[in-house]
Amino acid sequence: MNAEDRTAPESGDFLRELLDSTVDGVVRRTAARVPDRVAVRYADRTWTYAELDAAVSTAAAELRGHGLEYGDRVASYGHNSDVYLIAYLACARAGLVHVPVNQQLTGDDLGYLVKQSGSALVLADPGLAGRVPFGVPVRPLRDTDDSLLAALAAPRPYDRAGDPGELSQLLYTSGTTALPKGAMMTHRAQVHAYASAIAALDLRESDRPVHSLPLYHSAQMHVFLLPYLAVGAENTILDAPDPGTIFDLVGAGRADSLFAPPTVWIGLSQHPEFTTRDLTALRKAYYGASIMPVPVLERLRARLPSLAFYNCFGQSEIGPLATVLGPDEHEGRMDSCGRPVRHVEARVVDESGEDVPDGTAGEVVYRSPQLCAGYWDKPEETAEAFRDGWFHSGDLAVRDAEGYYTVVDRVKDVINSGGVLVASRQVEDALYTHPGVAETAVVGLPDDRWIEAVTAVVVPRGEVTEAELLAHAREKLAHFKAPKRIVFVTALPRNASGKILKRELRDRLGGS
């Protein structure tokens, strides 16, 4: 350790000192410690930590040049890139509130987020700028002479003593069950989440992570990219999780750590080159954003037995990491999402808010400095979610005697079949054991006899019939849990983070 490495990133002192930082201060701290180390690679551009910190200051000065006031919201509507990251950090340094927007949104959905957040400026990729609602100022992120990226060629100083209690971001929920809500995240909440991620996920400056999921989404940005910048790792940003590119990076020794939702891990495991490429350099595999089917995890572990798997669970409102199942904890509990991370308290409660006994299903509630400060301009929804000093997650889970949590379902996704509650995940896991099922999602559809009929929507692999899958499910499940119907589709509807949009499936199939 040289003279600048006064506190090792993996030490307790480092994590405690990190908590006093602002979001942009995370990078400034690392730049002071290891200025010449590579921070970020994207396409043909490389940034050292010193260069990245200077770029953040220049971009902050540029944003303030738009006449924005402290606390103004700035929407960021772009694909993955180095400048997308710089724009987020620049907002933090300039005292502006960053609003990440799903680049797939258009029309009314896009207009809702821009209007509901009250964004005074939209930073957009040129190919997306034309979608932005008329009347809202737009600044290109890249690829034009007047873009934010172009402005970085003329460095400008900018400094400001930010307050960790200020808002840093409006982190909109995925909107899988209702209109998205803007979780108000402070610098303090996000930095506490970074410290939790570093400790629970064993993030090290020697790691070489690849970031391929959308940066607008909280998991890739806040559980991995920012925490990895905090410890001083060398990060590679990709446009998308392309299997060939990921395999090339791993084979070349430029990537040894990867986060992906189950849908991406499924795609990687089914790729023709998965069994032939040398992937021994891949050391850490993180999954989350939705439930990983146990049969899929078993296939991955069989192919890569030395790969350390971490299950990451949470939601936008808590930063978004709440629990982790580490690599030495999977045996015997591969369906568990682990135990709460460093800065999170969790309980399982009934409808009255009372603790339920271990082994009993109930709603998970949280208390944590990582939590959002409420929902932007939604006092009723805030009051409903934050009751009796705890945040009500909407997730149905069971805790065992050792403190491990297993998510049963979203409360709104539990199926009432003939008056008996059925967890969709259990049905999905049973179907995944059939070789003819590539992907599946189970929902409840209105039914005169059953109230809700257990319905499996399946993306098939090869030739398989409805009768074959129904018979397979009935062998694995109690009769009341088995699907009443199989619907075959070519793809499941998902948001950009990989979450299956079950609400869309219910709407699409409800009348059929």
Buried (B, 14 or more C-beta within 10 A) or exposed (E): EEEEEEBBBBEEEBBEBBBEBBBBBBBBBBBEBBBEBBBBBBEEEBBBBBBBBBBBBBBBBBBBEBEBEEEBBBBBBBBBBBBBBBBBBBBBBBBBBBBBBBBBBEEEBBBBBBEBBBBBBBBBBBEBBEBBBEEBEBBBBBEBEEBBBBBBEEEBEBEBEBEBEBBBBBBBBBBBBEEBBBBBBBBBBBBBBBBBBBBBBBBBBEBBBBBBBBBBBBBBBBBBBBBBBBBBBBBBBBEEBEBEBBBEBBBEEBBBBBBBBBBBBBBBBBBEEBEEBEBEBBBBBBBBBBBBBBBBBEBBBEEBEEBBBBBBBBBBBBBBBBBBBBBEBBEEBBBBBBBBBBBBEBBBBEEEBEEBEEEEBBBBBBBBBBBBBBBBBBEEBBEEBBEEEBBBBBBBBBBEEEEBBBBBBBBEBBBEBEEEBBBBBBBBBBBBBBEBBBBBBBBBBEBEEBBBBBBBBBBBEEEBEBEEBBEBBBEBBEEBBBBBBBBEBEEBBBBBBBBBBBBBBBEBBEEE
